[in-house]
Amino acid sequence: ILQSDSVILVEGEKCAEALMGQGFCATTAMGGSSAPLEKTDWSPLKGKHVLVWPDNDAPGKEYEERLIAFLSENCCSEK
C-alpha cells in the first residue's frame, strides 16, 4: 500500500486477495465490513487515490457509505 498511488478497498479478504492476484493494490477493514472502522489503521491511505468497491447488496451499500464518510473525515479528503 505504501508504494502504490491507488488502493482498492473491498469488503473481505477473499476479494482483496483476488484483486492482488491480478496485480492490483487492494485491502479491507480489519475484522471485516461489520467491524468498527476505527479499529483499522487507515493512515497508509493518506494521499492515495482510494476506490471503495463494496459487495453488490444492501450490506455492501451500507458499508460503502459508512466507509466513505469515515475515510473522508479521518484520513482521505477525496472520495
C-alpha positions as CSV (number, residue, x, y, z in Angstrom):
1,I,0.0,0.0,0.0
2,L,2.8,2.4,0.9
3,Q,4.3,2.1,-2.6
4,S,1.1,2.4,-4.6
5,D,-0.7,5.5,-5.7
6,S,-4.1,3.8,-5.8
7,V,-5.8,1.4,-3.4
8,I,-9.0,-0.6,-3.8
9,L,-11.0,-1.1,-0.6
10,V,-13.2,-4.2,-0.6
11,E,-15.4,-5.9,2.0
12,G,-13.5,-9.0,2.6
13,E,-10.1,-10.7,2.5
14,K,-11.1,-13.1,-0.4
15,C,-11.9,-10.1,-2.6
16,A,-8.7,-8.3,-1.7
17,E,-6.6,-11.4,-2.3
18,A,-8.3,-12.0,-5.7
19,L,-7.5,-8.4,-6.8
20,M,-4.0,-8.6,-5.5
21,G,-3.6,-11.8,-7.5
22,Q,-4.4,-9.8,-10.6
23,G,-1.8,-7.1,-9.8
24,F,-4.0,-4.5,-8.1
25,C,-3.3,-3.0,-4.7
26,A,-6.3,-3.9,-2.5
27,T,-7.1,-4.2,1.1
28,T,-10.1,-4.4,3.5
29,A,-11.0,-3.3,7.0
30,M,-9.5,-5.3,9.9
31,G,-12.2,-7.7,11.1
32,G,-14.5,-7.3,8.0
33,S,-17.1,-4.9,7.0
34,S,-19.1,-5.2,10.2
35,A,-16.2,-4.3,12.5
36,P,-15.8,-0.8,13.9
37,L,-13.8,1.2,11.3
38,E,-11.7,2.9,13.9
39,K,-10.1,-0.5,14.7
40,T,-8.2,-0.4,11.4
41,D,-5.1,1.7,10.8
42,W,-6.1,3.7,7.7
43,S,-3.1,6.1,7.8
44,P,-1.4,4.3,4.9
45,L,-4.2,5.6,2.7
46,K,-3.4,9.2,3.2
47,G,-2.6,10.9,-0.1
48,K,-3.7,7.9,-2.1
49,H,-6.5,7.5,-4.7
50,V,-9.0,5.2,-3.0
51,L,-11.7,3.2,-4.7
52,V,-14.3,1.7,-2.4
53,W,-15.7,-1.4,-4.1
54,P,-18.4,-3.0,-1.9
55,D,-20.3,-6.2,-2.5
56,N,-23.4,-5.6,-4.6
57,D,-26.0,-6.0,-1.9
58,A,-27.7,-3.9,0.8
59,P,-25.0,-4.5,3.5
60,G,-22.4,-3.6,0.9
61,K,-24.1,-0.3,0.2
62,E,-24.2,0.5,3.9
63,Y,-20.6,-0.4,4.3
64,E,-19.6,1.8,1.3
65,E,-21.5,4.8,2.8
66,R,-20.1,4.3,6.3
67,L,-16.5,3.8,5.0
68,I,-16.5,6.8,2.7
69,A,-17.8,9.0,5.4
70,F,-15.3,7.7,7.9
71,L,-12.3,8.0,5.5
72,S,-13.3,11.5,4.3
73,E,-13.4,12.7,7.9
74,N,-10.3,10.8,9.2
75,C,-7.7,10.3,6.5
76,C,-8.8,11.0,2.9
77,S,-10.1,14.3,1.6
78,E,-11.4,12.8,-1.7
79,K,-13.9,10.0,-2.3
